[in-house]
Amino acid sequence: MLPSISLAQEIGLAVLLVAAIVWLTGLRRMREDGHFPYSGPAAEGMPMIPSQRGSTAHPMESVELTEAEKQAFAGLVRTISPT
């Protein structure tokens, strides 16, 4: 028993320690059973991320601006850029 903490704190500390031991044991067993397979180095690339398409954009990813929109954007850029 630790003299500087209450009995409730000691019980809480013991419960926390038991929970950590159970969690670590379960994690070790899952690792040994093969639930966490090693997939190799990450340098191979990630198959879920598509490769870049190049300098041209997909038609669905570009929008043609009207002349008024182009002028409005140019005016916005002029107000933002430090000159």
C-alpha positions as CSV (number, residue, x, y, z in Angstrom):
1,M,0.0,0.0,0.0
2,L,1.2,3.4,-0.9
3,P,1.0,5.8,2.1
4,S,0.3,9.0,0.0
5,I,-2.9,7.9,-1.9
6,S,-6.3,6.7,-0.8
7,L,-7.6,3.2,-1.0
8,A,-9.9,4.1,-3.9
9,Q,-7.0,5.4,-5.8
10,E,-5.0,2.2,-5.1
11,I,-8.0,0.1,-6.4
12,G,-8.2,2.3,-9.5
13,L,-4.5,1.9,-10.1
14,A,-4.8,-1.9,-9.7
15,V,-7.8,-2.1,-12.1
16,L,-5.9,0.0,-14.7
17,L,-2.8,-2.2,-14.4
18,V,-4.9,-5.4,-14.9
19,A,-6.7,-3.8,-17.9
20,A,-3.3,-2.9,-19.5
21,I,-1.9,-6.4,-18.9
22,V,-5.1,-8.0,-20.5
23,W,-4.9,-5.5,-23.4
24,L,-1.2,-6.3,-24.1
25,T,-1.8,-10.0,-23.8
26,G,-4.6,-9.8,-26.3
27,L,-2.6,-7.7,-28.7
28,R,0.3,-10.2,-28.5
29,R,-2.1,-13.1,-29.3
30,M,-3.6,-11.2,-32.2
31,R,-0.2,-10.5,-33.6
32,E,0.9,-14.1,-33.2
33,D,-2.3,-15.5,-34.8
34,G,-1.6,-13.4,-37.9
35,H,-4.4,-10.8,-37.5
36,F,-1.8,-8.1,-38.3
37,P,0.1,-9.4,-41.4
38,Y,3.2,-7.6,-42.5
39,S,2.5,-6.1,-45.9
40,G,6.1,-5.3,-46.8
41,P,7.7,-1.9,-47.2
42,A,5.6,1.1,-48.1
43,A,8.0,2.0,-51.0
44,E,6.0,-0.3,-53.3
45,G,3.3,2.3,-53.6
46,M,-0.2,2.4,-52.4
47,P,-2.7,0.7,-54.7
48,M,-5.7,2.6,-53.4
49,I,-4.2,6.0,-54.5
50,P,-4.5,6.5,-58.3
51,S,-1.5,7.6,-60.3
52,Q,-1.2,11.1,-61.7
53,R,-2.8,11.6,-65.0
54,G,-0.3,14.0,-66.4
55,S,-0.5,17.7,-67.2
56,T,-3.9,17.6,-68.8
57,A,-6.9,17.6,-66.5
58,H,-9.9,15.3,-66.8
59,P,-12.9,17.2,-68.5
60,M,-15.0,16.8,-65.4
61,E,-12.2,18.5,-63.3
62,S,-12.1,21.8,-65.3
63,V,-14.6,24.6,-65.8
64,E,-14.5,27.2,-68.5
65,L,-14.9,30.7,-67.1
66,T,-16.8,33.5,-68.8
67,E,-15.0,36.7,-69.6
68,A,-16.8,38.4,-66.7
69,E,-15.6,35.7,-64.3
70,K,-12.1,35.9,-65.6
71,Q,-12.1,39.7,-65.0
72,A,-13.5,39.3,-61.6
73,F,-10.8,36.7,-60.7
74,A,-8.1,39.0,-62.1
75,G,-9.4,41.8,-59.9
76,L,-9.4,39.5,-56.9
77,V,-5.8,38.5,-57.6
78,R,-4.8,42.1,-57.9
79,T,-6.2,42.9,-54.5
80,I,-4.5,40.0,-52.9
81,S,-1.0,40.2,-54.5
82,P,1.4,42.5,-52.7
83,T,2.7,45.2,-55.1
